[in-house]
Amino acid sequence: MKTMWRGAISFGLVSIPVRVYTATEEKTLRFNQLHEKDHGRIKYQRVCSTDGQEVPFDEIVKGYEYEKDRYVILDDEDFEAVPVESTRTIDIAQFVDRSEIDPIYYKKTYYLGPEEAGVKAYQLLRDSLREGDKVGIAKVSFRDKEHLAAVRLMDDVLVLDTMFWPDEIREADLPGLEKEVKVSDRELQMAESLIENLSESFDPTAYRDEYREALLEIVEKKVAGEEIEVIEAPEPSKVVDLMEALKQSVEQTKKAPPKKKTQARRRKAAAS
């Protein structure tokens, strides 16, 4: 696994040298834009909007637009001069209960691995976070940006989650939320029963990207010259009566509880 950043976790006077590794990757089918006539790849050129000329990389600089069409140019020395202390340190400012952080704040996850000199301190922090079910809130700078971040435990590994800053979270000012509607005790009871019937331990391996798999199958068929059959999607059922929909849903989930379905999937996978 390739190291993307090296530094240290710091809290109080404790410093733990660590390496940062990318923990996730997005898997999707990627497509190129082609000229329909001859299937030539479409290329994008870096063209100056003032003189219309293509610009080579060594003539491109970074500019911040402080007024309409007026820019101040920043070079590498300007970025290096930014007076922040988090350039080589994951500086934990406080610890909070894990339950206090809403998932909307989380951006991207990275693994934190200890350097040889920091193994003991790494394990100490790991065990302490587990014992108290805590998360460390920190600042760290990499990839030309300072991040708010969370240091937390995932199984036996410390991970770093970059987070959105508070002013990057939009308020949920949504139409319809202000309306007051009456929910009956019976409706609430039926909804709770449905949720209970659909509740089980989270097993991420029970889920897969069916759209990506089906799209890849279409690609493979087209490569093989096979005809693609378009299957009409079924019309979504319309819920006319909420109570009746709840009753039917509860009955359906009674007949085939999620746990049994998941176990059946596991037995089938183990047998294959």
C-alpha positions, -999 to +999 in steps of 0.1 A: +000+000+000+015+033-011+021+060+015+004+093+006+016+114+036+039+112+065+036+131+098+026+126+134-005+124+155-002+149+183-023+153+215-010+170+246+028+163+247+023+129+230+035+125+194+029+094+173+048+092+140+024+078+114+019+072+077-013+080+059-028+056+033-058+059+011-085+036+025-112+038-003-115+037-040-145+044-062-153+017-087-172+028-117-171+022-154-153+051-171-162+062-206-142+083-231-158+109-253-155+100-290-162+115-323-193+096-335-181+097-371-147+080-367-144+071-330-115+095-325-108+105-289-120+140-280-091+160-266-094+192-245-069+220-250-059+246-225-068+278-244-064+313-231-097+332-231-080+365-239-059+356-270-074+323-280-040+306-280-032+272-265-011+276-233+017+251-223+018+239-187+049+259-178+030+291-185+000+283-163-001+300-129-026+300-100-048+331-096-074+341-071-103+363-085-107+390-058-129+412-081-146+405-114-119+396-139-091+408-116-067+382-102-038+380-077-012+354-086+001+330-060+032+308-065+046+279-045+064+302-020+032+319-012+015+286-003+045+275+018+043+308+037+008+301+050+012+303+088-005+270+099+009+245+123-009+215+108+014+209+078+031+178+093+010+171+123-025+157+129-031+180+158-059+166+180-075+195+199-102+176+217-119+142+221-156+138+218-181+109+220-184+091+187-222+096+188-218+134+188-206+136+152-233+135+125-221+115+095-228+145+072-195+159+083-174+130+071-157+133+037-130+107+029-113+080+050-076+073+053-058+045+072-032+056+098-003+032+101+024+036+128+061+042+121+083+017+139+092+043+166+055+050+173+040+015+176+035+015+214+020+050+215-002+041+185-016+011+203-021+031+235-042+057+216-061+029+198-070+011+230-079+044+248-103+054+220-119+019+221-123+020+259-140+054+259-157+051+225-141+085+217-131+103+185-103+128+183-110+161+165-080+175+147-066+197+120-042+185+093-029+199+061-022+180+029-029+183-008-027+221-005-055+224+020-061+224+057-087+199+068-109+195+098-105+158+107-116+130+130-092+103+143-112+072+152-110+035+155-120+010+128-116-025+141-079-024+152-068+004+129-067+041+135-083+060+107-084+096+097-117+110+083-114+144+066-145+165+075-165+194+061-160+227+079-192+239+096-197+267+070-197+240+043-228+223+056-260+236+041-290+242+062-319+218+056-343+246+045-366+223+027-402+229+016-428+208+034-410+204+067-430+231+082-463+213+077-479+198+107-496+164+101-513+140+125-496+106+129-519+082+147-506+058+174-516+029+152-496+042+122-466+047+144-469+012+159-471-003+124-441+017+112-421+005+142-431-031+135-420-028+099-386-013+110-382-041+136-389-068+109-363-052+086-337-048+114-305-069+115-268-065+119-251-046+091-234-069+067-218-048+039-209-080+019-246-086+014-248-056-009-232-051-044-234-025-072-260-042-094-261-013-118-224-014-125-225-052-129-255-050-153-238-021-173-206-041-176-226-071-189-241-048-216-206-036-225-194-072-228-224-082-250-218-053-273-181-062-276-192-097-286-217-083-311-248-095-293-281-077-295-291-057-265-326-063-252-343-033-235-364-045-206-393-022-196-390-012-160-422-020-140-444+008-130-439+018-093-468+009-072-488+039-060-494+042-023-530+053-019-536+044+017-506+048+041-521+024+067-528-003+042-493+000+028-479-004+063-501-035+069-490-051+037-453-043+043-454-058+078-471-090+065-445-094+037-416-089+060-431-115+084-430-141+057-394-135+047-374-119+075-342-102+064-320-124+086-332-155+068-327-140+034-291-129+043-283-163+057-296-179+025-274-157+005-244-166+027-251-204+023-254-200-014-221-181-016-204-207+006-216-236-015-205-220-048 
